[in-house]
Amino acid sequence: MRVKREYRDREQTEVAVLDALVDRAEDGMTVFELRAAVEVDIDDLESALSTLKTDDLIVVDLEGSDTLIKPADRVVPDEPTDPNDEQTIADWLRERLPF
């Protein structure tokens, strides 16, 4: 599942983190699981998580000895997205042109 469209115009790592979290919204993910899912440098992941936390787009949940990161409810789409949903031309242009 992908994060809501209004949150897709963020930095690429942030969007990748949100997408990974939305896929496991109920369970949440540890930092190690996120790093494996997003496949970025730990410094980039730390920066993205910090920005997302500051913007209240993620929730950090301490469960026992585990720290789980979950997406904020407003980030999770109401209905599942179609896995065949292709990238729009606007999305493609946004990624390639410096706006």
C-alpha positions as CSV (number, residue, x, y, z in Angstrom):
1,M,0.0,0.0,0.0
2,R,1.2,3.5,-0.7
3,V,1.0,6.6,1.5
4,K,-1.8,9.1,0.7
5,R,-1.0,11.3,-2.3
6,E,-0.8,14.5,-0.3
7,Y,2.3,13.1,1.5
8,R,4.1,11.9,-1.7
9,D,5.8,15.3,-2.5
10,R,8.3,14.9,0.3
11,E,12.0,13.8,0.1
12,Q,12.4,10.4,-1.5
13,T,13.6,8.6,1.6
14,E,10.8,10.0,3.7
15,V,8.2,8.8,1.1
16,A,9.9,5.3,1.1
17,V,9.7,5.2,4.9
18,L,6.1,6.2,4.9
19,D,5.2,3.6,2.2
20,A,7.0,0.9,4.2
21,L,5.2,1.9,7.4
22,V,1.8,2.1,5.7
23,D,2.3,-1.5,4.6
24,R,2.7,-2.6,8.2
25,A,0.5,0.1,9.8
26,E,-1.0,-2.2,12.5
27,D,2.3,-3.9,13.6
28,G,4.7,-1.1,13.1
29,M,8.4,-1.6,12.3
30,T,11.7,-1.4,14.2
31,V,14.5,0.8,12.9
32,F,16.3,-2.3,11.6
33,E,13.2,-3.5,9.7
34,L,12.8,0.0,8.2
35,R,16.4,0.1,7.2
36,A,16.1,-3.2,5.4
37,A,12.8,-2.2,3.7
38,V,14.0,1.2,2.6
39,E,17.6,0.3,1.8
40,V,19.2,3.6,2.6
41,D,22.2,4.7,4.7
42,I,21.5,4.8,8.4
43,D,22.2,8.6,8.5
44,D,19.6,9.2,5.7
45,L,17.1,7.0,7.6
46,E,17.7,8.9,10.9
47,S,17.3,12.2,9.1
48,A,14.0,11.1,7.5
49,L,12.7,9.7,10.7
50,S,13.5,12.9,12.5
51,T,11.7,15.0,9.9
52,L,8.7,12.7,9.9
53,K,8.5,12.8,13.7
54,T,8.8,16.6,13.8
55,D,5.9,16.8,11.2
56,D,3.8,14.4,13.2
57,L,3.6,11.9,10.4
58,I,4.9,8.9,12.5
59,V,4.3,7.7,16.0
60,V,7.0,6.0,18.1
61,D,5.5,3.3,20.3
62,L,7.5,1.7,23.1
63,E,6.3,-1.8,23.7
64,G,8.4,-3.6,26.3
65,S,11.9,-3.6,25.1
66,D,11.0,-2.9,21.5
67,T,10.6,0.5,19.9
68,L,8.1,0.4,17.1
69,I,7.5,3.1,14.5
70,K,4.0,3.4,13.1
71,P,2.5,5.8,10.6
72,A,0.2,8.5,11.9
73,D,-3.5,7.7,11.1
74,R,-3.8,10.6,8.7
75,V,-1.1,9.2,6.5
76,V,-2.7,5.8,6.0
77,P,-5.1,5.7,3.0
78,D,-8.8,4.9,3.7
79,E,-8.9,2.2,1.0
80,P,-6.1,0.0,-0.3
81,T,-4.4,1.2,-3.5
82,D,-4.4,-0.8,-6.6
83,P,-1.0,-2.6,-6.9
84,N,-1.2,-1.9,-10.7
85,D,-1.5,1.8,-10.0
86,E,1.1,3.4,-12.1
87,Q,3.0,6.6,-11.4
88,T,1.3,9.6,-12.9
89,I,3.1,12.0,-15.3
90,A,2.9,14.7,-12.6
91,D,4.7,12.4,-10.1
92,W,7.3,11.5,-12.7
93,L,8.0,15.2,-13.5
94,R,8.1,16.1,-9.8
95,E,10.8,13.6,-9.2
96,R,13.0,14.7,-12.1
97,L,12.6,18.5,-12.2
98,P,13.8,20.8,-9.4
99,F,10.7,22.6,-8.1
